[in-house]
Amino acid sequence: MGVAQLANKYQVPLIGIAGHLGQDLIPLYRAGFTALFSINPRPQSLAHALNLGPKNLETLAYNLGRLLTKTTH
């Protein structure tokens, strides 16, 4: 059983984080993902994405942390 199916089974929110999100996210939501986020804020070359990846991931994690902190209190 995959992570999305387990999260759905136990009614646990599941956040997906990817370098790039495709166009059709509906199948992922149906599979059990609560929300999906892209690490890269805009289209860019692979070299540029790899160079900025750590900073973009840090920014995304910070923003998710702020959101989760606000929604759990």
N, C-alpha and C positions, 0 to 999 in steps of 0.2 A: 504494500500500500504506500502511495506517495505522500509527501508532506501535505499537499493540499487536501487530499482525502482525509488524512488524520485530523487536520485542523477543522475541517468541516464536521467530521464525526463527533469531535469533542467540543464543538462550537467555540473554537479559539480563533480570534482574528489572525489572518495571515498576510503579511506584507511581503511583496516581491520587489526586489531591487535588481535592475539589469543595466548594462551599459547603454542599451538602446531598446526602446519599446517599439514593436511593430504597429501596424495599423489596426488589426483586429484583436482586441483584448478580451472580447466577450467570452471566448472559450476558456480563458484563464480564470475569469470571474466565475464562470459556471463550474469550473473544476474545484473552486474553493478559496481562491485568493480574495481577500477583502479589498486590497488596494495595491496598485503597481506604480513604481517610480523608476525613472531613468536617472542614471548617474550623470550622463552628459546633458547639459542644458540645451544644446543645439547640435545640428549635424556638423561633423568635423572629420578631418583625416584621422586614420588610425594612429599615426605618430603623435598628432596633437592630443587625441583622446588619451593615449597612454601617458603622455607627459602631464596632462592636467588631471588624470584619473584620481590620484590620491587626494588632491585638494577638493575636487568635485564630490568625491565620496564623503569626505569630512563634512562638507557643507550640507549634503543631503542628510547625513546621520544627525547632525546638529539640529536641523529643522524637524526631522522626525522625532527626535528626543523632546524638543519643545512641544510639539503637537501631542505626543503621548503623555507628557507630564500634565498638560492642561486638561486633557480628556479623562484622566484618571483621578483627578482631585475634585 
